[in-house]
Amino acid sequence: MKKYFNMVLACAFFSAFFAHFALALESQGPKMVLEELKFDFGEVKEGESVSHTFRVFNQGDQPLEIRKVKPG
């Protein structure tokens, strides 16, 4: 009975340890979140200038660096 109890205790310990380790790996680093992924300007006349601001949020636990932006 004592062997069974020790084995169950060891399994519970290792399960808790590895679950905590996996969760810790997920939350490391920057995480970029956009308020909206695309924006439709609709019909734009030739030569007309249009602009739109995309709001970018960092929901990670480290600084987010945006190094390159490419319009599509």
PDB file of N, CA, C, O and CB in Angstrom:
ATOM      1  N   MET A   1       0.830  -1.191   0.000  1.00  0.00           N
ATOM      2  CA  MET A   1       0.000   0.000   0.000  1.00  0.00           C
ATOM      3  C   MET A   1       0.875   1.256   0.000  1.00  0.00           C
ATOM      4  O   MET A   1       0.543   2.248  -0.649  1.00  0.00           O
ATOM      5  CB  MET A   1      -0.944  -0.002   1.215  1.00  0.00           C
ATOM      6  N   LYS A   2       1.995   1.207   0.732  1.00  0.00           N
ATOM      7  CA  LYS A   2       2.887   2.352   0.808  1.00  0.00           C
ATOM      8  C   LYS A   2       3.518   2.615  -0.560  1.00  0.00           C
ATOM      9  O   LYS A   2       3.689   3.772  -0.943  1.00  0.00           O
ATOM     10  CB  LYS A   2       3.976   2.122   1.875  1.00  0.00           C
ATOM     11  N   LYS A   3       3.868   1.553  -1.308  1.00  0.00           N
ATOM     12  CA  LYS A   3       4.438   1.717  -2.651  1.00  0.00           C
ATOM     13  C   LYS A   3       3.426   2.405  -3.572  1.00  0.00           C
ATOM     14  O   LYS A   3       3.782   3.295  -4.344  1.00  0.00           O
ATOM     15  CB  LYS A   3       4.859   0.340  -3.241  1.00  0.00           C
ATOM     16  N   TYR A   4       2.179   1.987  -3.482  1.00  0.00           N
ATOM     17  CA  TYR A   4       1.125   2.558  -4.313  1.00  0.00           C
ATOM     18  C   TYR A   4       0.949   4.046  -4.000  1.00  0.00           C
ATOM     19  O   TYR A   4       0.829   4.858  -4.918  1.00  0.00           O
ATOM     20  CB  TYR A   4      -0.204   1.801  -4.099  1.00  0.00           C
ATOM     21  N   PHE A   5       0.933   4.400  -2.749  1.00  0.00           N
ATOM     22  CA  PHE A   5       0.791   5.800  -2.328  1.00  0.00           C
ATOM     23  C   PHE A   5       1.962   6.641  -2.835  1.00  0.00           C
ATOM     24  O   PHE A   5       1.764   7.746  -3.340  1.00  0.00           O
ATOM     25  CB  PHE A   5       0.696   5.895  -0.790  1.00  0.00           C
ATOM     26  N   ASN A   6       3.190   6.112  -2.700  1.00  0.00           N
ATOM     27  CA  ASN A   6       4.374   6.840  -3.171  1.00  0.00           C
ATOM     28  C   ASN A   6       4.340   7.036  -4.682  1.00  0.00           C
ATOM     29  O   ASN A   6       4.739   8.087  -5.186  1.00  0.00           O
ATOM     30  CB  ASN A   6       5.651   6.096  -2.770  1.00  0.00           C
ATOM     31  N   MET A   7       3.862   6.018  -5.409  1.00  0.00           N
ATOM     32  CA  MET A   7       3.795   6.120  -6.865  1.00  0.00           C
ATOM     33  C   MET A   7       2.754   7.171  -7.275  1.00  0.00           C
ATOM     34  O   MET A   7       3.006   7.959  -8.186  1.00  0.00           O
ATOM     35  CB  MET A   7       3.452   4.744  -7.491  1.00  0.00           C
ATOM     36  N   VAL A   8       1.601   7.190  -6.620  1.00  0.00           N
ATOM     37  CA  VAL A   8       0.573   8.182  -6.918  1.00  0.00           C
ATOM     38  C   VAL A   8       1.073   9.582  -6.585  1.00  0.00           C
ATOM     39  O   VAL A   8       0.833  10.522  -7.342  1.00  0.00           O
ATOM     40  CB  VAL A   8      -0.717   7.875  -6.140  1.00  0.00           C
ATOM     41  N   LEU A   9       1.756   9.727  -5.473  1.00  0.00           N
ATOM     42  CA  LEU A   9       2.305  11.017  -5.070  1.00  0.00           C
ATOM     43  C   LEU A   9       3.348  11.502  -6.077  1.00  0.00           C
ATOM     44  O   LEU A   9       3.367  12.681  -6.431  1.00  0.00           O
ATOM     45  CB  LEU A   9       2.924  10.920  -3.668  1.00  0.00           C
ATOM     46  N   ALA A  10       4.208  10.605  -6.537  1.00  0.00           N
ATOM     47  CA  ALA A  10       5.230  10.972  -7.513  1.00  0.00           C
ATOM     48  C   ALA A  10       4.591  11.382  -8.837  1.00  0.00           C
ATOM     49  O   ALA A  10       5.028  12.355  -9.452  1.00  0.00           O
ATOM     50  CB  ALA A  10       6.204   9.807  -7.733  1.00  0.00           C
ATOM     51  N   CYS A  11       3.570  10.662  -9.285  1.00  0.00           N
ATOM     52  CA  CYS A  11       2.874  11.013 -10.534  1.00  0.00           C
ATOM     53  C   CYS A  11       2.213  12.388 -10.420  1.00  0.00           C
ATOM     54  O   CYS A  11       2.273  13.191 -11.352  1.00  0.00           O
ATOM     55  CB  CYS A  11       1.810   9.941 -10.882  1.00  0.00           C
ATOM     56  N   ALA A  12       1.594  12.649  -9.294  1.00  0.00           N
ATOM     57  CA  ALA A  12       0.954  13.950  -9.095  1.00  0.00           C
ATOM     58  C   ALA A  12       1.987  15.070  -9.107  1.00  0.00           C
ATOM     59  O   ALA A  12       1.749  16.124  -9.696  1.00  0.00           O
ATOM     60  CB  ALA A  12       0.172  13.968  -7.774  1.00  0.00           C
ATOM     61  N   PHE A  13       3.120  14.853  -8.470  1.00  0.00           N
ATOM     62  CA  PHE A  13       4.175  15.863  -8.435  1.00  0.00           C
ATOM     63  C   PHE A  13       4.698  16.160  -9.836  1.00  0.00           C
ATOM     64  O   PHE A  13       4.813  17.322 -10.225  1.00  0.00           O
ATOM     65  CB  PHE A  13       5.323  15.403  -7.533  1.00  0.00           C
ATOM     66  N   PHE A  14       5.017  15.102 -10.600  1.00  0.00           N
ATOM     67  CA  PHE A  14       5.564  15.307 -11.936  1.00  0.00           C
ATOM     68  C   PHE A  14       4.535  15.929 -12.879  1.00  0.00           C
ATOM     69  O   PHE A  14       4.892  16.741 -13.731  1.00  0.00           O
ATOM     70  CB  PHE A  14       6.060  13.986 -12.506  1.00  0.00           C
ATOM     71  N   SER A  15       3.271  15.558 -12.736  1.00  0.00           N
ATOM     72  CA  SER A  15       2.224  16.164 -13.563  1.00  0.00           C
ATOM     73  C   SER A  15       2.110  17.657 -13.283  1.00  0.00           C
ATOM     74  O   SER A  15       2.016  18.460 -14.210  1.00  0.00           O
ATOM     75  CB  SER A  15       0.871  15.475 -13.314  1.00  0.00           C
ATOM     76  N   ALA A  16       2.119  18.023 -12.023  1.00  0.00           N
ATOM     77  CA  ALA A  16       2.029  19.437 -11.656  1.00  0.00           C
ATOM     78  C   ALA A  16       3.265  20.202 -12.123  1.00  0.00           C
ATOM     79  O   ALA A  16       3.153  21.333 -12.597  1.00  0.00           O
ATOM     80  CB  ALA A  16       1.858  19.587 -10.135  1.00  0.00           C
ATOM     81  N   PHE A  17       4.431  19.595 -11.993  1.00  0.00           N
ATOM     82  CA  PHE A  17       5.679  20.243 -12.396  1.00  0.00           C
ATOM     83  C   PHE A  17       5.694  20.510 -13.896  1.00  0.00           C
ATOM     84  O   PHE A  17       5.999  21.624 -14.322  1.00  0.00           O
ATOM     85  CB  PHE A  17       6.883  19.380 -12.002  1.00  0.00           C
ATOM     86  N   PHE A  18       5.367  19.493 -14.709  1.00  0.00           N
ATOM     87  CA  PHE A  18       5.417  19.660 -16.159  1.00  0.00           C
ATOM     88  C   PHE A  18       4.303  20.551 -16.672  1.00  0.00           C
ATOM     89  O   PHE A  18       4.498  21.254 -17.664  1.00  0.00           O
ATOM     90  CB  PHE A  18       5.345  18.315 -16.840  1.00  0.00           C
ATOM     91  N   ALA A  19       3.150  20.548 -16.038  1.00  0.00           N
ATOM     92  CA  ALA A  19       2.070  21.450 -16.442  1.00  0.00           C
ATOM     93  C   ALA A  19       2.482  22.895 -16.195  1.00  0.00           C
ATOM     94  O   ALA A  19       2.242  23.758 -17.040  1.00  0.00           O
ATOM     95  CB  ALA A  19       0.763  21.122 -15.680  1.00  0.00           C
ATOM     96  N   HIS A  20       3.097  23.170 -15.050  1.00  0.00           N
ATOM     97  CA  HIS A  20       3.575  24.523 -14.744  1.00  0.00           C
ATOM     98  C   HIS A  20       4.661  24.932 -15.735  1.00  0.00           C
ATOM     99  O   HIS A  20       4.674  26.074 -16.193  1.00  0.00           O
ATOM    100  CB  HIS A  20       4.114  24.601 -13.293  1.00  0.00           C
ATOM    101  N   PHE A  21       5.560  24.032 -16.069  1.00  0.00           N
ATOM    102  CA  PHE A  21       6.646  24.307 -17.008  1.00  0.00           C
ATOM    103  C   PHE A  21       6.081  24.635 -18.394  1.00  0.00           C
ATOM    104  O   PHE A  21       6.552  25.571 -19.040  1.00  0.00           O
ATOM    105  CB  PHE A  21       7.611  23.100 -17.090  1.00  0.00           C
ATOM    106  N   ALA A  22       5.089  23.885 -18.855  1.00  0.00           N
ATOM    107  CA  ALA A  22       4.479  24.128 -20.168  1.00  0.00           C
ATOM    108  C   ALA A  22       3.767  25.473 -20.200  1.00  0.00           C
ATOM    109  O   ALA A  22       3.861  26.189 -21.197  1.00  0.00           O
ATOM    110  CB  ALA A  22       3.494  23.005 -20.519  1.00  0.00           C
ATOM    111  N   LEU A  23       3.066  25.831 -19.148  1.00  0.00           N
ATOM    112  CA  LEU A  23       2.389  27.125 -19.091  1.00  0.00           C
ATOM    113  C   LEU A  23       3.388  28.277 -19.063  1.00  0.00           C
ATOM    114  O   LEU A  23       3.146  29.328 -19.656  1.00  0.00           O
ATOM    115  CB  LEU A  23       1.482  27.193 -17.865  1.00  0.00           C
ATOM    116  N   ALA A  24       4.503  28.078 -18.378  1.00  0.00           N
ATOM    117  CA  ALA A  24       5.524  29.119 -18.301  1.00  0.00           C
ATOM    118  C   ALA A  24       6.135  29.374 -19.672  1.00  0.00           C
ATOM    119  O   ALA A  24       6.437  30.521 -20.002  1.00  0.00           O
ATOM    120  CB  ALA A  24       6.616  28.729 -17.296  1.00  0.00           C
ATOM    121  N   LEU A  25       6.325  28.335 -20.477  1.00  0.00           N
ATOM    122  CA  LEU A  25       6.889  28.507 -21.810  1.00  0.00           C
ATOM    123  C   LEU A  25       5.929  29.261 -22.723  1.00  0.00           C
ATOM    124  O   LEU A  25       6.377  30.036 -23.567  1.00  0.00           O
ATOM    125  CB  LEU A  25       7.235  27.151 -22.418  1.00  0.00           C
ATOM    126  N   GLU A  26       4.644  29.061 -22.580  1.00  0.00           N
ATOM    127  CA  GLU A  26       3.660  29.722 -23.425  1.00  0.00           C
ATOM    128  C   GLU A  26       3.629  31.225 -23.225  1.00  0.00           C
ATOM    129  O   GLU A  26       3.417  31.961 -24.190  1.00  0.00           O
ATOM    130  CB  GLU A  26       2.301  29.156 -23.163  1.00  0.00           C
ATOM    131  N   SER A  27       3.832  31.703 -22.018  1.00  0.00           N
ATOM    132  CA  SER A  27       3.634  33.115 -21.730  1.00  0.00           C
ATOM    133  C   SER A  27       4.891  33.964 -21.892  1.00  0.00           C
ATOM    134  O   SER A  27       4.867  35.151 -21.565  1.00  0.00           O
ATOM    135  CB  SER A  27       3.119  33.266 -20.346  1.00  0.00           C
ATOM    136  N   GLN A  28       5.975  33.396 -22.382  1.00  0.00           N
ATOM    137  CA  GLN A  28       7.205  34.173 -22.511  1.00  0.00           C
ATOM    138  C   GLN A  28       7.271  34.855 -23.861  1.00  0.00           C
ATOM    139  O   GLN A  28       6.896  34.275 -24.880  1.00  0.00           O
ATOM    140  CB  GLN A  28       8.428  33.284 -22.313  1.00  0.00           C
ATOM    141  N   GLY A  29       7.749  36.089 -23.863  1.00  0.00           N
ATOM    142  CA  GLY A  29       7.964  36.817 -25.094  1.00  0.00           C
ATOM    143  C   GLY A  29       6.845  37.786 -25.406  1.00  0.00           C
ATOM    144  O   GLY A  29       5.824  37.825 -24.719  1.00  0.00           O
ATOM    145  N   PRO A  30       7.054  38.579 -26.468  1.00  0.00           N
ATOM    146  CA  PRO A  30       6.028  39.531 -26.881  1.00  0.00           C
ATOM    147  C   PRO A  30       4.888  38.813 -27.589  1.00  0.00           C
ATOM    148  O   PRO A  30       5.079  37.738 -28.156  1.00  0.00           O
ATOM    149  CB  PRO A  30       6.626  40.608 -27.794  1.00  0.00           C
ATOM    150  N   LYS A  31       3.704  39.411 -27.553  1.00  0.00           N
ATOM    151  CA  LYS A  31       2.550  38.856 -28.258  1.00  0.00           C
ATOM    152  C   LYS A  31       1.786  40.009 -28.894  1.00  0.00           C
ATOM    153  O   LYS A  31       1.136  40.796 -28.206  1.00  0.00           O
ATOM    154  CB  LYS A  31       1.627  38.032 -27.292  1.00  0.00           C
ATOM    155  N   MET A  32       1.876  40.097 -30.223  1.00  0.00           N
ATOM    156  CA  MET A  32       1.225  41.183 -30.944  1.00  0.00           C
ATOM    157  C   MET A  32      -0.251  40.852 -31.177  1.00  0.00           C
ATOM    158  O   MET A  32      -0.586  39.774 -31.668  1.00  0.00           O
ATOM    159  CB  MET A  32       1.939  41.447 -32.286  1.00  0.00           C
ATOM    160  N   VAL A  33      -1.119  41.787 -30.819  1.00  0.00           N
ATOM    161  CA  VAL A  33      -2.556  41.631 -31.023  1.00  0.00           C
ATOM    162  C   VAL A  33      -3.050  42.876 -31.745  1.00  0.00           C
ATOM    163  O   VAL A  33      -2.778  44.000 -31.321  1.00  0.00           O
ATOM    164  CB  VAL A  33      -3.319  41.415 -29.661  1.00  0.00           C
ATOM    165  N   LEU A  34      -3.773  42.670 -32.835  1.00  0.00           N
ATOM    166  CA  LEU A  34      -4.337  43.773 -33.605  1.00  0.00           C
ATOM    167  C   LEU A  34      -5.814  43.917 -33.309  1.00  0.00           C
ATOM    168  O   LEU A  34      -6.532  42.923 -33.191  1.00  0.00           O
ATOM    169  CB  LEU A  34      -4.114  43.562 -35.105  1.00  0.00           C
ATOM    170  N   GLU A  35      -6.269  45.156 -33.188  1.00  0.00           N
ATOM    171  CA  GLU A  35      -7.682  45.435 -32.949  1.00  0.00           C
ATOM    172  C   GLU A  35      -8.524  44.986 -34.155  1.00  0.00           C
ATOM    173  O   GLU A  35      -9.636  44.483 -33.992  1.00  0.00           O
ATOM    174  CB  GLU A  35      -7.896  46.947 -32.668  1.00  0.00           C
ATOM    175  N   GLU A  36      -7.985  45.172 -35.346  1.00  0.00           N
ATOM    176  CA  GLU A  36      -8.638  44.718 -36.581  1.00  0.00           C
ATOM    177  C   GLU A  36      -7.552  44.246 -37.541  1.00  0.00           C
ATOM    178  O   GLU A  36      -6.453  44.801 -37.546  1.00  0.00           O
ATOM    179  CB  GLU A  36      -9.509  45.861 -37.230  1.00  0.00           C
ATOM    180  N   LEU A  37      -7.841  43.231 -38.354  1.00  0.00           N
ATOM    181  CA  LEU A  37      -6.843  42.664 -39.253  1.00  0.00           C
ATOM    182  C   LEU A  37      -6.838  43.312 -40.630  1.00  0.00           C
ATOM    183  O   LEU A  37      -5.809  43.318 -41.306  1.00  0.00           O
ATOM    184  CB  LEU A  37      -7.074  41.192 -39.397  1.00  0.00           C
ATOM    185  N   LYS A  38      -7.979  43.858 -41.055  1.00  0.00           N
ATOM    186  CA  LYS A  38      -8.024  44.513 -42.359  1.00  0.00           C
ATOM    187  C   LYS A  38      -9.009  45.678 -42.316  1.00  0.00           C
ATOM    188  O   LYS A  38      -9.856  45.772 -41.428  1.00  0.00           O
ATOM    189  CB  LYS A  38      -8.418  43.506 -43.467  1.00  0.00           C
ATOM    190  N   PHE A  39      -8.871  46.557 -43.299  1.00  0.00           N
ATOM    191  CA  PHE A  39      -9.746  47.721 -43.391  1.00  0.00           C
ATOM    192  C   PHE A  39     -10.060  47.953 -44.860  1.00  0.00           C
ATOM    193  O   PHE A  39      -9.156  47.953 -45.696  1.00  0.00           O
ATOM    194  CB  PHE A  39      -9.089  48.989 -42.743  1.00  0.00           C
ATOM    195  N   ASP A  40     -11.318  48.149 -45.179  1.00  0.00           N
ATOM    196  CA  ASP A  40     -11.740  48.380 -46.557  1.00  0.00           C
ATOM    197  C   ASP A  40     -12.051  49.866 -46.735  1.00  0.00           C
ATOM    198  O   ASP A  40     -12.956  50.400 -46.093  1.00  0.00           O
ATOM    199  CB  ASP A  40     -12.981  47.501 -46.920  1.00  0.00           C
ATOM    200  N   PHE A  41     -11.295  50.527 -47.609  1.00  0.00           N
ATOM    201  CA  PHE A  41     -11.518  51.942 -47.878  1.00  0.00           C
ATOM    202  C   PHE A  41     -12.720  52.163 -48.781  1.00  0.00           C
ATOM    203  O   PHE A  41     -13.183  53.293 -48.937  1.00  0.00           O
ATOM    204  CB  PHE A  41     -10.285  52.556 -48.505  1.00  0.00           C
ATOM    205  N   GLY A  42     -13.215  51.116 -49.363  1.00  0.00           N
ATOM    206  CA  GLY A  42     -14.328  51.271 -50.300  1.00  0.00           C
ATOM    207  C   GLY A  42     -13.805  51.809 -51.624  1.00  0.00           C
ATOM    208  O   GLY A  42     -12.691  51.487 -52.038  1.00  0.00           O
ATOM    209  N   GLU A  43     -14.602  52.617 -52.274  1.00  0.00           N
ATOM    210  CA  GLU A  43     -14.208  53.191 -53.556  1.00  0.00           C
ATOM    211  C   GLU A  43     -13.406  54.471 -53.317  1.00  0.00           C
ATOM    212  O   GLU A  43     -13.853  55.377 -52.614  1.00  0.00           O
ATOM    213  CB  GLU A  43     -15.454  53.479 -54.438  1.00  0.00           C
ATOM    214  N   VAL A  44     -12.216  54.528 -53.913  1.00  0.00           N
ATOM    215  CA  VAL A  44     -11.337  55.691 -53.751  1.00  0.00           C
ATOM    216  C   VAL A  44     -11.065  56.270 -55.139  1.00  0.00           C
ATOM    217  O   VAL A  44     -10.701  55.545 -56.065  1.00  0.00           O
ATOM    218  CB  VAL A  44      -9.989  55.302 -53.021  1.00  0.00           C
ATOM    219  N   LYS A  45     -11.244  57.574 -55.268  1.00  0.00           N
ATOM    220  CA  LYS A  45     -10.981  58.241 -56.545  1.00  0.00           C
ATOM    221  C   LYS A  45      -9.480  58.312 -56.790  1.00  0.00           C
ATOM    222  O   LYS A  45      -8.682  58.427 -55.860  1.00  0.00           O
ATOM    223  CB  LYS A  45     -11.601  59.660 -56.565  1.00  0.00           C
ATOM    224  N   GLU A  46      -9.127  58.242 -58.042  1.00  0.00           N
ATOM    225  CA  GLU A  46      -7.716  58.306 -58.421  1.00  0.00           C
ATOM    226  C   GLU A  46      -7.100  59.613 -57.938  1.00  0.00           C
ATOM    227  O   GLU A  46      -7.680  60.683 -58.118  1.00  0.00           O
ATOM    228  CB  GLU A  46      -7.553  58.169 -59.947  1.00  0.00           C
ATOM    229  N   GLY A  47      -5.926  59.523 -57.326  1.00  0.00           N
ATOM    230  CA  GLY A  47      -5.222  60.692 -56.825  1.00  0.00           C
ATOM    231  C   GLY A  47      -5.624  61.097 -55.415  1.00  0.00           C
ATOM    232  O   GLY A  47      -4.959  61.928 -54.797  1.00  0.00           O
ATOM    233  N   GLU A  48      -6.702  60.523 -54.902  1.00  0.00           N
ATOM    234  CA  GLU A  48      -7.164  60.855 -53.557  1.00  0.00           C
ATOM    235  C   GLU A  48      -6.270  60.148 -52.531  1.00  0.00           C
ATOM    236  O   GLU A  48      -5.899  58.988 -52.710  1.00  0.00           O
ATOM    237  CB  GLU A  48      -8.663  60.447 -53.365  1.00  0.00           C
ATOM    238  N   SER A  49      -5.936  60.853 -51.474  1.00  0.00           N
ATOM    239  CA  SER A  49      -5.099  60.289 -50.415  1.00  0.00           C
ATOM    240  C   SER A  49      -5.985  59.764 -49.283  1.00  0.00           C
ATOM    241  O   SER A  49      -6.868  60.471 -48.797  1.00  0.00           O
ATOM    242  CB  SER A  49      -4.098  61.350 -49.879  1.00  0.00           C
ATOM    243  N   VAL A  50      -5.741  58.531 -48.872  1.00  0.00           N
ATOM    244  CA  VAL A  50      -6.501  57.928 -47.777  1.00  0.00           C
ATOM    245  C   VAL A  50      -5.527  57.357 -46.751  1.00  0.00           C
ATOM    246  O   VAL A  50      -4.388  57.021 -47.077  1.00  0.00           O
ATOM    247  CB  VAL A  50      -7.463  56.819 -48.305  1.00  0.00           C
ATOM    248  N   SER A  51      -5.983  57.255 -45.525  1.00  0.00           N
ATOM    249  CA  SER A  51      -5.138  56.657 -44.486  1.00  0.00           C
ATOM    250  C   SER A  51      -6.023  55.977 -43.445  1.00  0.00           C
ATOM    251  O   SER A  51      -7.211  56.270 -43.319  1.00  0.00           O
ATOM    252  CB  SER A  51      -4.230  57.733 -43.816  1.00  0.00           C
ATOM    253  N   HIS A  52      -5.417  55.078 -42.721  1.00  0.00           N
ATOM    254  CA  HIS A  52      -6.107  54.365 -41.645  1.00  0.00           C
ATOM    255  C   HIS A  52      -5.058  53.975 -40.605  1.00  0.00           C
ATOM    256  O   HIS A  52      -3.935  53.613 -40.955  1.00  0.00           O
ATOM    257  CB  HIS A  52      -6.879  53.094 -42.189  1.00  0.00           C
ATOM    258  N   THR A  53      -5.419  54.050 -39.361  1.00  0.00           N
ATOM    259  CA  THR A  53      -4.505  53.676 -38.278  1.00  0.00           C
ATOM    260  C   THR A  53      -4.904  52.319 -37.714  1.00  0.00           C
ATOM    261  O   THR A  53      -6.034  52.123 -37.269  1.00  0.00           O
ATOM    262  CB  THR A  53      -4.504  54.749 -37.159  1.00  0.00           C
ATOM    263  N   PHE A  54      -3.967  51.397 -37.741  1.00  0.00           N
ATOM    264  CA  PHE A  54      -4.173  50.096 -37.117  1.00  0.00           C
ATOM    265  C   PHE A  54      -3.588  50.153 -35.712  1.00  0.00           C
ATOM    266  O   PHE A  54      -2.423  50.509 -35.537  1.00  0.00           O
ATOM    267  CB  PHE A  54      -3.520  48.944 -37.960  1.00  0.00           C
ATOM    268  N   ARG A  55      -4.386  49.808 -34.717  1.00  0.00           N
ATOM    269  CA  ARG A  55      -3.924  49.817 -33.329  1.00  0.00           C
ATOM    270  C   ARG A  55      -3.297  48.461 -33.006  1.00  0.00           C
ATOM    271  O   ARG A  55      -3.915  47.411 -33.182  1.00  0.00           O
ATOM    272  CB  ARG A  55      -5.100  50.135 -32.347  1.00  0.00           C
ATOM    273  N   VAL A  56      -2.062  48.516 -32.533  1.00  0.00           N
ATOM    274  CA  VAL A  56      -1.301  47.313 -32.204  1.00  0.00           C
ATOM    275  C   VAL A  56      -1.063  47.282 -30.702  1.00  0.00           C
ATOM    276  O   VAL A  56      -0.645  48.280 -30.115  1.00  0.00           O
ATOM    277  CB  VAL A  56       0.051  47.267 -32.983  1.00  0.00           C
ATOM    278  N   PHE A  57      -1.328  46.144 -30.082  1.00  0.00           N
ATOM    279  CA  PHE A  57      -1.148  45.978 -28.646  1.00  0.00           C
ATOM    280  C   PHE A  57      -0.164  44.852 -28.373  1.00  0.00           C
ATOM    281  O   PHE A  57      -0.111  43.872 -29.116  1.00  0.00           O
ATOM    282  CB  PHE A  57      -2.495  45.697 -27.955  1.00  0.00           C
ATOM    283  N   ASN A  58       0.598  44.987 -27.332  1.00  0.00           N
ATOM    284  CA  ASN A  58       1.497  43.935 -26.877  1.00  0.00           C
ATOM    285  C   ASN A  58       0.887  43.305 -25.628  1.00  0.00           C
ATOM    286  O   ASN A  58       0.832  43.936 -24.573  1.00  0.00           O
ATOM    287  CB  ASN A  58       2.936  44.494 -26.589  1.00  0.00           C
ATOM    288  N   GLN A  59       0.428  42.058 -25.750  1.00  0.00           N
ATOM    289  CA  GLN A  59      -0.144  41.367 -24.609  1.00  0.00           C
ATOM    290  C   GLN A  59       0.820  40.322 -24.055  1.00  0.00           C
ATOM    291  O   GLN A  59       0.417  39.424 -23.316  1.00  0.00           O
ATOM    292  CB  GLN A  59      -1.462  40.712 -24.998  1.00  0.00           C
ATOM    293  N   GLY A  60       2.094  40.446 -24.417  1.00  0.00           N
ATOM    294  CA  GLY A  60       3.118  39.540 -23.906  1.00  0.00           C
ATOM    295  C   GLY A  60       3.783  40.112 -22.685  1.00  0.00           C
ATOM    296  O   GLY A  60       3.387  41.154 -22.163  1.00  0.00           O
ATOM    297  N   ASP A  61       4.806  39.408 -22.239  1.00  0.00           N
ATOM    298  CA  ASP A  61       5.506  39.846 -21.029  1.00  0.00           C
ATOM    299  C   ASP A  61       6.900  40.406 -21.322  1.00  0.00           C
ATOM    300  O   ASP A  61       7.704  40.596 -20.410  1.00  0.00           O
ATOM    301  CB  ASP A  61       5.618  38.690 -20.056  1.00  0.00           C
ATOM    302  N   GLN A  62       7.182  40.672 -22.621  1.00  0.00           N
ATOM    303  CA  GLN A  62       8.444  41.297 -23.017  1.00  0.00           C
ATOM    304  C   GLN A  62       8.144  42.355 -24.068  1.00  0.00           C
ATOM    305  O   GLN A  62       7.082  42.317 -24.690  1.00  0.00           O
ATOM    306  CB  GLN A  62       9.462  40.238 -23.560  1.00  0.00           C
ATOM    307  N   PRO A  63       9.063  43.302 -24.282  1.00  0.00           N
ATOM    308  CA  PRO A  63       8.816  44.369 -25.258  1.00  0.00           C
ATOM    309  C   PRO A  63       8.598  43.830 -26.675  1.00  0.00           C
ATOM    310  O   PRO A  63       9.254  42.879 -27.100  1.00  0.00           O
ATOM    311  CB  PRO A  63       9.980  45.346 -25.260  1.00  0.00           C
ATOM    312  N   LEU A  64       7.671  44.452 -27.390  1.00  0.00           N
ATOM    313  CA  LEU A  64       7.364  44.095 -28.773  1.00  0.00           C
ATOM    314  C   LEU A  64       8.077  45.075 -29.686  1.00  0.00           C
ATOM    315  O   LEU A  64       7.912  46.286 -29.539  1.00  0.00           O
ATOM    316  CB  LEU A  64       5.824  44.099 -29.038  1.00  0.00           C
ATOM    317  N   GLU A  65       8.868  44.573 -30.626  1.00  0.00           N
ATOM    318  CA  GLU A  65       9.563  45.409 -31.590  1.00  0.00           C
ATOM    319  C   GLU A  65       8.979  45.152 -32.974  1.00  0.00           C
ATOM    320  O   GLU A  65       8.988  44.019 -33.454  1.00  0.00           O
ATOM    321  CB  GLU A  65      11.092  45.135 -31.570  1.00  0.00           C
ATOM    322  N   ILE A  66       8.474  46.200 -33.613  1.00  0.00           N
ATOM    323  CA  ILE A  66       7.979  46.093 -34.980  1.00  0.00           C
ATOM    324  C   ILE A  66       9.084  46.634 -35.873  1.00  0.00           C
ATOM    325  O   ILE A  66       9.358  47.834 -35.879  1.00  0.00           O
ATOM    326  CB  ILE A  66       6.613  46.878 -35.187  1.00  0.00           C
ATOM    327  N   ARG A  67       9.709  45.749 -36.620  1.00  0.00           N
ATOM    328  CA  ARG A  67      10.885  46.130 -37.398  1.00  0.00           C
ATOM    329  C   ARG A  67      10.584  46.418 -38.861  1.00  0.00           C
ATOM    330  O   ARG A  67      11.327  47.150 -39.515  1.00  0.00           O
ATOM    331  CB  ARG A  67      11.910  45.052 -37.313  1.00  0.00           C
ATOM    332  N   LYS A  68       9.493  45.845 -39.384  1.00  0.00           N
ATOM    333  CA  LYS A  68       9.209  46.031 -40.795  1.00  0.00           C
ATOM    334  C   LYS A  68       7.704  46.000 -41.016  1.00  0.00           C
ATOM    335  O   LYS A  68       7.019  45.113 -40.505  1.00  0.00           O
ATOM    336  CB  LYS A  68       9.912  44.952 -41.645  1.00  0.00           C
ATOM    337  N   VAL A  69       7.189  46.952 -41.766  1.00  0.00           N
ATOM    338  CA  VAL A  69       5.768  47.005 -42.103  1.00  0.00           C
ATOM    339  C   VAL A  69       5.659  46.993 -43.611  1.00  0.00           C
ATOM    340  O   VAL A  69       6.354  47.741 -44.299  1.00  0.00           O
ATOM    341  CB  VAL A  69       5.068  48.268 -41.492  1.00  0.00           C
ATOM    342  N   LYS A  70       4.787  46.142 -44.123  1.00  0.00           N
ATOM    343  CA  LYS A  70       4.648  46.002 -45.576  1.00  0.00           C
ATOM    344  C   LYS A  70       3.170  46.117 -45.943  1.00  0.00           C
ATOM    345  O   LYS A  70       2.376  45.257 -45.560  1.00  0.00           O
ATOM    346  CB  LYS A  70       5.240  44.639 -46.073  1.00  0.00           C
ATOM    347  N   PRO A  71       2.789  47.157 -46.674  1.00  0.00           N
ATOM    348  CA  PRO A  71       1.373  47.289 -47.059  1.00  0.00           C
ATOM    349  C   PRO A  71       0.995  46.203 -48.051  1.00  0.00           C
ATOM    350  O   PRO A  71       1.827  45.752 -48.838  1.00  0.00           O
ATOM    351  CB  PRO A  71       1.094  48.685 -47.667  1.00  0.00           C
ATOM    352  N   GLY A  72      -0.243  45.793 -48.012  1.00  0.00           N
ATOM    353  CA  GLY A  72      -0.689  44.714 -48.903  1.00  0.00           C
ATOM    354  C   GLY A  72      -1.707  45.224 -49.789  1.00  0.00           C
ATOM    355  O   GLY A  72      -2.225  44.485 -50.625  1.00  0.00           O
TER     356      GLY A  72
END
